[in-house]
C-alpha cells in the first residue's frame, strides 16, 4: 500500500509540474513548446500503435 501511495504522489507531482510548465509556456512562449510536446506525444502514440499491430 505504501508503494501505491508513493507512486500516486509522484504522479500528482509530475502532473502539477507539467501543468505549471504548460502555463509558463503559454504565457512566455505563446504555446510554441507545448505544441511541440503535443506533436511528439501524438507521434509516440502513433508509433506505439504501429508496433502493436
N, C-alpha and C positions, 0 to 999 in steps of 0.2 A: 504494500500500500504506500509505503514511503517513496518508493521509486516512481510510482504514478504521480504522486504529489509533486515531486521534483521535476518530472517531465512536463507536467501541466504548467508549473511555474515557469519553466524555461520557454515553453510555447507562448505563454502570455507575454513574457518579456520580449521575445522575438517579434510578436505581433505588434506590441507597443513601439518597439524601435523601428519596425518597418513603417508603421503609420506616421511616426514622427519624421522619418526620412521622406515620406511622401509629401507631408505638409511643407517641409523645408524646400523640397524640390519644386513644389507648386509655387511657393512664394518667391524664391530666389532665382530659379532657373526656368520658370514658366512651364513646368511639367516635362521638360525635354528628357531628363534622365528617367523619370517614371515611365514615359512612353517606351524608351529603350528597354527597360526592365520588363515591361509587359510584353514586348515583342519577343524578348529572349525566353520568357516563360511560355508563351504560346509555341515557340519553336521547339522547346524541350518537350512539351506535352505532345506535340505532333510527332516528334521523333520517338517518344515512348510508345505511342500507338502504332507506329510503323514497325517497330521492333517486335511488339507484342503479337503482330499478325502472323 
